[in-house]
């Protein structure tokens, strides 16, 4: 009888040790999962903040549309007032270092829009703002050839597209070099 009791005590000690090891492994896995999840969110959050805080947005449009677009961006609270710059037709040659352009298609015309888009740097986002149906299909096909170019027909979608372009152009060369092909 005493031997059965000793076996029972020995088994309970073994099961207790195995249970503690299992519990410790579960806690370590949970902590590792939480740490990896947080680390996975930190880099995109930093990139998102950097995209909104420091990038300049150039608006190339006539005075009325320019004012409306500027007000939409400022009211959204995403872009700082000082980061919104306005340009006219005669100043389109000064857009070389821009990181985000909002271009009024109806103000500039197809040829000038295509010239600006083709001269932009690769990490510059271009948002072409046009009235519905005003861009011909051949111009749309040409715009589609360029990276980070978007066409918006409604001011309500403008802020969403600006946000997406700011985020998608906030990658660095170091980020691109880590991409696996």
Secondary structure, DSSP 8 states (H G I E B T S, - for coil): -HHHHHHHHHHHHHHHHHHHHHHHHHHHHHHHHHHHHHHHHHHHHHHHHHHHHH--EEEES-HHHHHHHHHHHHHHTSS-GGGEEEE-GGGGGG-TT-SEEEEEHHHH-HHHHHHHHHHS-TT-EEEEE--TT-S-HHHHHHHTTSTTEEEE--HHHHHHHHHHHHHHT---HHHHHT---
